[in-house]
Amino acid sequence: MKSYLIKEIEPNSFFSKTVYLDGDFVIAAPEMALSKDITKILEKWSFNQIVSEGEPCKDYTSVAAEGESQENVVGLEADADKLEKAREFYSALLKFTDNLFLKARVSDELEYNMVSEKAREIVEYVKEDRRFIMRIIKTTEPAHDKNYLAAHSVRSTILAIIIGSFLKLPNHKLLELGIASLVHEAGMLKLPPQLYLSDKQLSESEKKAITSHPVLGYSMLKGFRFPLSICLACLEHHERENASGYPRKLPGEKIGLYSKIIAVACSYEALSSKRPHKEAKDGYTGMLELLKNEGRKYDDTIVKALVVSLSIYPIGLHVLLSNKKKGQVIDVNPENPRFPIVQIFGEITPDGKNKVAQTEPTGLHIIRPLNKSEIGN
């Protein structure tokens, strides 16, 4: 590996091989320019250099990394059954969570054992079939009606468990994290739905009501005899590292680990999902915003865990391919994040579906992510 001082690299340079912060954390692949945005983020993180086995150049070069074997390239599998099972699992999970929240709102009932058992199922499923459930949640638009909270909670829980797994949390802590994630928005059930479903600007009093939901959730879970660690995760999930969060403006050292993880998972889910008052950002832009970590709101280790877990090309990202076609990332390869599986728009299989292909060093590969204006053209 060669080291390069960031300040000496010409803006928007391409590298002939993958660029890393260290041996694991991918900053840019050969298909992506090292943009000013990325270098500014690195400077904010107080990084002065990057490493790569390649050389910087002005134009993209398709030089494949030496020593990469076909063993590191994910082959296309007949995964239709697993994808369908993931879709069924996600649908059933949404229904369960929607019913759970409805019962809590109407009948004032929330059973810890029921939530715990469901969280256990989610942990086991995500650990076994993470890529398939991620593909489903990125290709299924969340609802904006009465079950919006259920969709947000389910998606945030899946992301939180992925982060927790990357951080190598033991199973009992992953379970607690899953329970806390699933009910982290419980306090919202005590508020009028129009407050969080509205597409209009909220008044100051309405904003104040929204910021009360962590306290309401804490009291609610405590009343249902949930463990203190889970009650506190619900209370603190809007606290921020720089003490700018709410309700208690805690500094980072006083915020619990579950709360820190849920904060990142919840924020990424919110950035990458359409809401009544905003459009969704693509996965790459959402990652970039979290990496910027403006004001040091989030724990850097947890942000890094999310980015590395979902790879540089997150599932759901729209991309421009080397054959000039547009496509969408539908699966990732954790061992080699440069070469995900993509669905190619405009190339049809005999059964009338968009063609799916594995990107690779010397064949079809990603040139760059598409911006929002290009996706529909």
PyMOL commands that set and color helices and strands:
alter all, ss='L'
color gray80, all
select helices_A, chain A and resi 6-8+36-44+70-72+80-107+112-139+148-166+171-182+186-190+193-197+204-210+213-223+228-236+252-254+257-272+283-292+294-296+300-310+372-375
alter helices_A, ss='H'
color red, helices_A
select strands_A, chain A and resi 2-5+14-15+19-20+26-28+49-52+56-57+318-321+326-331+341-348+354-358+366-369
alter strands_A, ss='S'
color yellow, strands_A
deselect
rebuild
show_as cartoon
